[in-house]
């Protein structure tokens, strides 16, 4: 893990309880970052001055509380990456889109292993979404208005491999079989690379790859 990750902070925004304290201890033990508890019913102790991962607990929150925190997090959007915890299975994708800097969604069914795996993915610059959510986000053009450079060096080796297969006309399932990974993993990588180089669809991706990945 990089020194940058070691200096990072994860802010767990939830209702104080024995369960919250236990989760705080588990996260501090399992992750190479500092984890701090923020009472969901109180304002931020102090605005973040550096990049912060925010793990927001959706358990037992009402619309008023959600609206309040969406506003607070929007004000600090340049310094956060948001991860939703205990997300109801029927929580509409349109509602998820309202959260700023959304980087991961953990549903009620997610166990501790999946939670740790997802947080580590976000720390590594990736996203952690379900297959259905990743598919939805891939089809939403407004998610791809970013300011990243379009250099091929911004892509990971795996993303380049997937992009090459896409240019050959392979479907997500075919790419998954060729690279011995799951179809969901393919969709997550596609979402990541689409964001990095500001693309909206597979046709644009193929055109971009032909121009930048010839060698």
Secondary structure, DSSP 4 states (H G I P E B T S, - for coil): --HHHHT-EEEEEE--SHHHHHHHHHHHHHSSSEEEEEETTS--SS--SS-EEEEEE-TT--HHHHHHHHHHHHHTGGGEEEEEEEE-TT--HHHHTTSTTEEEEEETT--HHHHHHHHHHHHTT--B--HHHHHHHHT-GGGG-------GGGS-HHHHHHHHHHHTT--HHHHHHHHTS-HHHHHHHHHHHHHHTT--SHHHHHHHHHHH---
